[in-house]
Amino acid sequence: MRRRFVTLDVFTQDRFAGNPLAVVLESDGLEPAGMQKIAREFNLAETVFVMQPADQRHRAMLRIFTPKAELPFAGHPTIGTAVLLGCMSGYNLGAHDLVLEETVGPVHCKVEAQGKERGHASFVLPRLPERVSGAPAIEEAAAALGLKATDIGFGLPSAWSAGVAVHFVPVMSLAAIRRARPDAAHFSKVFGGDAPGIVYLYCGETVESGHHFHARMFAPALGVPEDPATGAAAAAFAGVIAETMRPADGEHRFVIEQGYEMERPSQIELGMVVEAGTLTRATIGGGAIIVSDGHIEA
């Protein structure tokens, strides 16, 4: 069957930056094994399959695949698909809300098309971050990432999930984070556990002024040696910020830069609401732009 697909660059307003995404439209009838083959064919960090929603009040149901596995939730597929559907619905609608059904649950989005081919979207985290077990010691994390123990700093490695479990490793400087190279002999043993390891390195030194964190993400077991922008990790990172920085009550906004080492600069907007010292709401936002439009036989 001939199915339309669109590719976008996400967490950017510029083509050939950000994180590439493939969106396969009218995917009803495809089996998961077929979706996995198509995702492997595109060989991007993630491929989204858009289907009719179970609840007709919602805009669409999404299935999200890396080249090797299905994910219950992911940020750049959510942002990119929301922008695409917003552009398809009519780019003169202004900002409007829509709900996307993902395996993690309903994801409430706000999208604003900025012409026929680009726009901005944000979504409310369907689950607030929770700390999970499995964080390695500093020495183990450093060895697995090709770093020195002294490169790890201003906090301890931790693991959090806002739908997808992520290992977080704080790094002292931009110079150190740029040196990171996952060591295949140690990486899966240190970060793998019972599930493929997703490892998110971050530091407070940034390339661009006005940004708050610099990040890199590695997930080789998912077929993603390095990711230019990782919304699901940024979502879970809200838990790290809430615990370590203890922001004051009120609304907060952070910009996370990622993908610079890959020459795919990306900017992820993380919004947080803190009440009585507790994180009560968080959002992920960013831009997206259409790059290609075609058909696939599947």
Secondary structure as a PSIPRED ss2 file (coil, helix, strand):
# PSIPRED VFORMAT (PSIPRED V4.0)

   1 M C   1.000  0.000  0.000
   2 R E   0.000  0.000  1.000
   3 R E   0.000  0.000  1.000
   4 R E   0.000  0.000  1.000
   5 F E   0.000  0.000  1.000
   6 V E   0.000  0.000  1.000
   7 T E   0.000  0.000  1.000
   8 L E   0.000  0.000  1.000
   9 D E   0.000  0.000  1.000
  10 V E   0.000  0.000  1.000
  11 F C   1.000  0.000  0.000
  12 T C   1.000  0.000  0.000
  13 Q C   1.000  0.000  0.000
  14 D C   1.000  0.000  0.000
  15 R C   1.000  0.000  0.000
  16 F C   1.000  0.000  0.000
  17 A C   1.000  0.000  0.000
  18 G C   1.000  0.000  0.000
  19 N E   0.000  0.000  1.000
  20 P E   0.000  0.000  1.000
  21 L E   0.000  0.000  1.000
  22 A E   0.000  0.000  1.000
  23 V E   0.000  0.000  1.000
  24 V E   0.000  0.000  1.000
  25 L C   1.000  0.000  0.000
  26 E C   1.000  0.000  0.000
  27 S C   1.000  0.000  0.000
  28 D C   1.000  0.000  0.000
  29 G C   1.000  0.000  0.000
  30 L C   1.000  0.000  0.000
  31 E C   1.000  0.000  0.000
  32 P H   0.000  1.000  0.000
  33 A H   0.000  1.000  0.000
  34 G H   0.000  1.000  0.000
  35 M H   0.000  1.000  0.000
  36 Q H   0.000  1.000  0.000
  37 K H   0.000  1.000  0.000
  38 I H   0.000  1.000  0.000
  39 A H   0.000  1.000  0.000
  40 R H   0.000  1.000  0.000
  41 E H   0.000  1.000  0.000
  42 F H   0.000  1.000  0.000
  43 N C   1.000  0.000  0.000
  44 L C   1.000  0.000  0.000
  45 A C   1.000  0.000  0.000
  46 E C   1.000  0.000  0.000
  47 T E   0.000  0.000  1.000
  48 V E   0.000  0.000  1.000
  49 F E   0.000  0.000  1.000
  50 V E   0.000  0.000  1.000
  51 M E   0.000  0.000  1.000
  52 Q C   1.000  0.000  0.000
  53 P C   1.000  0.000  0.000
  54 A C   1.000  0.000  0.000
  55 D C   1.000  0.000  0.000
  56 Q C   1.000  0.000  0.000
  57 R C   1.000  0.000  0.000
  58 H C   1.000  0.000  0.000
  59 R C   1.000  0.000  0.000
  60 A E   0.000  0.000  1.000
  61 M E   0.000  0.000  1.000
  62 L E   0.000  0.000  1.000
  63 R E   0.000  0.000  1.000
  64 I E   0.000  0.000  1.000
  65 F E   0.000  0.000  1.000
  66 T C   1.000  0.000  0.000
  67 P C   1.000  0.000  0.000
  68 K C   1.000  0.000  0.000
  69 A C   1.000  0.000  0.000
  70 E E   0.000  0.000  1.000
  71 L E   0.000  0.000  1.000
  72 P C   1.000  0.000  0.000
  73 F C   1.000  0.000  0.000
  74 A C   1.000  0.000  0.000
  75 G H   0.000  1.000  0.000
  76 H H   0.000  1.000  0.000
  77 P H   0.000  1.000  0.000
  78 T H   0.000  1.000  0.000
  79 I H   0.000  1.000  0.000
  80 G H   0.000  1.000  0.000
  81 T H   0.000  1.000  0.000
  82 A H   0.000  1.000  0.000
  83 V H   0.000  1.000  0.000
  84 L H   0.000  1.000  0.000
  85 L H   0.000  1.000  0.000
  86 G H   0.000  1.000  0.000
  87 C H   0.000  1.000  0.000
  88 M H   0.000  1.000  0.000
  89 S H   0.000  1.000  0.000
  90 G C   1.000  0.000  0.000
  91 Y C   1.000  0.000  0.000
  92 N C   1.000  0.000  0.000
  93 L C   1.000  0.000  0.000
  94 G C   1.000  0.000  0.000
  95 A C   1.000  0.000  0.000
  96 H E   0.000  0.000  1.000
  97 D E   0.000  0.000  1.000
  98 L E   0.000  0.000  1.000
  99 V E   0.000  0.000  1.000
 100 L E   0.000  0.000  1.000
 101 E E   0.000  0.000  1.000
 102 E E   0.000  0.000  1.000
 103 T C   1.000  0.000  0.000
 104 V C   1.000  0.000  0.000
 105 G E   0.000  0.000  1.000
 106 P E   0.000  0.000  1.000
 107 V E   0.000  0.000  1.000
 108 H E   0.000  0.000  1.000
 109 C E   0.000  0.000  1.000
 110 K E   0.000  0.000  1.000
 111 V E   0.000  0.000  1.000
 112 E E   0.000  0.000  1.000
 113 A E   0.000  0.000  1.000
 114 Q C   1.000  0.000  0.000
 115 G C   1.000  0.000  0.000
 116 K C   1.000  0.000  0.000
 117 E C   1.000  0.000  0.000
 118 R E   0.000  0.000  1.000
 119 G E   0.000  0.000  1.000
 120 H E   0.000  0.000  1.000
 121 A E   0.000  0.000  1.000
 122 S E   0.000  0.000  1.000
 123 F E   0.000  0.000  1.000
 124 V E   0.000  0.000  1.000
 125 L C   1.000  0.000  0.000
 126 P C   1.000  0.000  0.000
 127 R C   1.000  0.000  0.000
 128 L C   1.000  0.000  0.000
 129 P C   1.000  0.000  0.000
 130 E E   0.000  0.000  1.000
 131 R E   0.000  0.000  1.000
 132 V C   1.000  0.000  0.000
 133 S C   1.000  0.000  0.000
 134 G C   1.000  0.000  0.000
 135 A C   1.000  0.000  0.000
 136 P C   1.000  0.000  0.000
 137 A C   1.000  0.000  0.000
 138 I H   0.000  1.000  0.000
 139 E H   0.000  1.000  0.000
 140 E H   0.000  1.000  0.000
 141 A H   0.000  1.000  0.000
 142 A H   0.000  1.000  0.000
 143 A H   0.000  1.000  0.000
 144 A H   0.000  1.000  0.000
 145 L C   1.000  0.000  0.000
 146 G C   1.000  0.000  0.000
 147 L C   1.000  0.000  0.000
 148 K C   1.000  0.000  0.000
 149 A H   0.000  1.000  0.000
 150 T H   0.000  1.000  0.000
 151 D H   0.000  1.000  0.000
 152 I E   0.000  0.000  1.000
 153 G C   1.000  0.000  0.000
 154 F C   1.000  0.000  0.000
 155 G C   1.000  0.000  0.000
 156 L C   1.000  0.000  0.000
 157 P C   1.000  0.000  0.000
 158 S E   0.000  0.000  1.000
 159 A E   0.000  0.000  1.000
 160 W E   0.000  0.000  1.000
 161 S E   0.000  0.000  1.000
 162 A C   1.000  0.000  0.000
 163 G C   1.000  0.000  0.000
 164 V C   1.000  0.000  0.000
 165 A E   0.000  0.000  1.000
 166 V E   0.000  0.000  1.000
 167 H E   0.000  0.000  1.000
 168 F E   0.000  0.000  1.000
 169 V E   0.000  0.000  1.000
 170 P E   0.000  0.000  1.000
 171 V E   0.000  0.000  1.000
 172 M C   1.000  0.000  0.000
 173 S C   1.000  0.000  0.000
 174 L H   0.000  1.000  0.000
 175 A H   0.000  1.000  0.000
 176 A H   0.000  1.000  0.000
 177 I H   0.000  1.000  0.000
 178 R H   0.000  1.000  0.000
 179 R H   0.000  1.000  0.000
 180 A C   1.000  0.000  0.000
 181 R C   1.000  0.000  0.000
 182 P C   1.000  0.000  0.000
 183 D C   1.000  0.000  0.000
 184 A H   0.000  1.000  0.000
 185 A H   0.000  1.000  0.000
 186 H H   0.000  1.000  0.000
 187 F H   0.000  1.000  0.000
 188 S H   0.000  1.000  0.000
 189 K H   0.000  1.000  0.000
 190 V H   0.000  1.000  0.000
 191 F H   0.000  1.000  0.000
 192 G C   1.000  0.000  0.000
 193 G C   1.000  0.000  0.000
 194 D C   1.000  0.000  0.000
 195 A C   1.000  0.000  0.000
 196 P C   1.000  0.000  0.000
 197 G C   1.000  0.000  0.000
 198 I C   1.000  0.000  0.000
 199 V E   0.000  0.000  1.000
 200 Y E   0.000  0.000  1.000
 201 L E   0.000  0.000  1.000
 202 Y E   0.000  0.000  1.000
 203 C E   0.000  0.000  1.000
 204 G C   1.000  0.000  0.000
 205 E C   1.000  0.000  0.000
 206 T C   1.000  0.000  0.000
 207 V C   1.000  0.000  0.000
 208 E C   1.000  0.000  0.000
 209 S C   1.000  0.000  0.000
 210 G C   1.000  0.000  0.000
 211 H C   1.000  0.000  0.000
 212 H C   1.000  0.000  0.000
 213 F E   0.000  0.000  1.000
 214 H E   0.000  0.000  1.000
 215 A E   0.000  0.000  1.000
 216 R E   0.000  0.000  1.000
 217 M E   0.000  0.000  1.000
 218 F E   0.000  0.000  1.000
 219 A E   0.000  0.000  1.000
 220 P H   0.000  1.000  0.000
 221 A H   0.000  1.000  0.000
 222 L H   0.000  1.000  0.000
 223 G C   1.000  0.000  0.000
 224 V E   0.000  0.000  1.000
 225 P E   0.000  0.000  1.000
 226 E E   0.000  0.000  1.000
 227 D E   0.000  0.000  1.000
 228 P C   1.000  0.000  0.000
 229 A C   1.000  0.000  0.000
 230 T C   1.000  0.000  0.000
 231 G H   0.000  1.000  0.000
 232 A H   0.000  1.000  0.000
 233 A H   0.000  1.000  0.000
 234 A H   0.000  1.000  0.000
 235 A H   0.000  1.000  0.000
 236 A H   0.000  1.000  0.000
 237 F H   0.000  1.000  0.000
 238 A H   0.000  1.000  0.000
 239 G H   0.000  1.000  0.000
 240 V H   0.000  1.000  0.000
 241 I H   0.000  1.000  0.000
 242 A H   0.000  1.000  0.000
 243 E H   0.000  1.000  0.000
 244 T H   0.000  1.000  0.000
 245 M C   1.000  0.000  0.000
 246 R C   1.000  0.000  0.000
 247 P C   1.000  0.000  0.000
 248 A C   1.000  0.000  0.000
 249 D C   1.000  0.000  0.000
 250 G E   0.000  0.000  1.000
 251 E E   0.000  0.000  1.000
 252 H E   0.000  0.000  1.000
 253 R E   0.000  0.000  1.000
 254 F E   0.000  0.000  1.000
 255 V E   0.000  0.000  1.000
 256 I E   0.000  0.000  1.000
 257 E E   0.000  0.000  1.000
 258 Q E   0.000  0.000  1.000
 259 G C   1.000  0.000  0.000
 260 Y H   0.000  1.000  0.000
 261 E H   0.000  1.000  0.000
 262 M H   0.000  1.000  0.000
 263 E C   1.000  0.000  0.000
 264 R C   1.000  0.000  0.000
 265 P C   1.000  0.000  0.000
 266 S E   0.000  0.000  1.000
 267 Q E   0.000  0.000  1.000
 268 I E   0.000  0.000  1.000
 269 E E   0.000  0.000  1.000
 270 L E   0.000  0.000  1.000
 271 G E   0.000  0.000  1.000
 272 M E   0.000  0.000  1.000
 273 V E   0.000  0.000  1.000
 274 V E   0.000  0.000  1.000
 275 E E   0.000  0.000  1.000
 276 A C   1.000  0.000  0.000
 277 G C   1.000  0.000  0.000
 278 T E   0.000  0.000  1.000
 279 L E   0.000  0.000  1.000
 280 T E   0.000  0.000  1.000
 281 R E   0.000  0.000  1.000
 282 A E   0.000  0.000  1.000
 283 T E   0.000  0.000  1.000
 284 I E   0.000  0.000  1.000
 285 G E   0.000  0.000  1.000
 286 G E   0.000  0.000  1.000
 287 G E   0.000  0.000  1.000
 288 A E   0.000  0.000  1.000
 289 I E   0.000  0.000  1.000
 290 I E   0.000  0.000  1.000
 291 V E   0.000  0.000  1.000
 292 S E   0.000  0.000  1.000
 293 D E   0.000  0.000  1.000
 294 G E   0.000  0.000  1.000
 295 H E   0.000  0.000  1.000
 296 I E   0.000  0.000  1.000
 297 E E   0.000  0.000  1.000
 298 A C   1.000  0.000  0.000
